[in-house]
Amino acid sequence: MEWINAFFKWFADNKDGVISLGVFIAAIASIGGAVWATRISTKSARQEQLGKIRQVWVESLRDDISTLLKVHSIDSDLPGDTNSTKNFIASRILLRLTSEDKCHARLSAAVKDFVFTMYSEKQIDHTKREKSQQAADELIEAAKIVLKEAWDQAAGDLS
């Protein structure tokens, strides 16, 4: 009990110092709170920006895949060199993918297989048309997985 009495006696003798210490601690706490709130809001803004970038990536990838399929299906109606158009679109798709992700690697293989099948399909043959359709179906299925994962990530960033 003696130490409590000693504390109160010290507190009574040093009121100004204790008040100054309290003000200093309150100032530090408010600065810390402001810094913390700024970091949280900056992180949220970055996540929102990342979500928007992912949305653009998803939409661009989806557009390129559908354009590649469309160019292939209307090949005879297109003027000029459709092979260079197909290569250009396929390259745009492949450049958006990373080889580290298994879903991206599957989509990359599907795009390459689809392009290869397009070039080997020049002769009208039922088997080659069937292979072309299988390649297109695999491309679509692989794209669905990649697009869904990316869309879910974008939605998570924006929520």
LINHU-V824061 format. One record per run of one state. SS is the DSSP state (A for helix, B for strand, O for the rest). FROM is the first residue (numbers start at 0). LEN is the number of residues. Records with the same first field share a line. If there is no record, write none. Layout:
# LINHU-V824061
SS->FROM-LEN, FROM-LEN
This chain:
# LINHU-V824061
O->0-1, 13-1, 73-1, 77-4, 95-6, 120-5, 158-1
A->1-12, 14-59, 74-3, 81-14, 101-19, 125-33
